[in-house]
Amino acid sequence: MSECQIDITQLSNLKIEHLDREYIITLVDGSNTEILKGYGISVVSALNDLHNNLL
């Protein structure tokens, strides 16, 4: 599979935080209410965790 580059600043309804050595990605609604979180040591692993929590 070819490398895909995503500009994470263009992802709407996701709040991305980096605390200590962990990334937290939070799914938020239009009024910025937090709905679901994913955690990981990278943005990709935190996004995958968020996705797994949806399933």
Phi, psi and omega in degrees: 000140180282154180292133179247125179257122180243132174276102186296342178287345180264002179277114181278154179065019174234130175254125184246125180235149174235109181240126184053245180246028184227142173260142176234123177247125183243130173278125181237155177267186183299334179262015177069022174283130181285131184252314186206148181235152172229146185234147176186171180275356175216167177299318182297314181293325177292321178293320176296321178296317178300315180297316178297326178291337178284333185280000000 
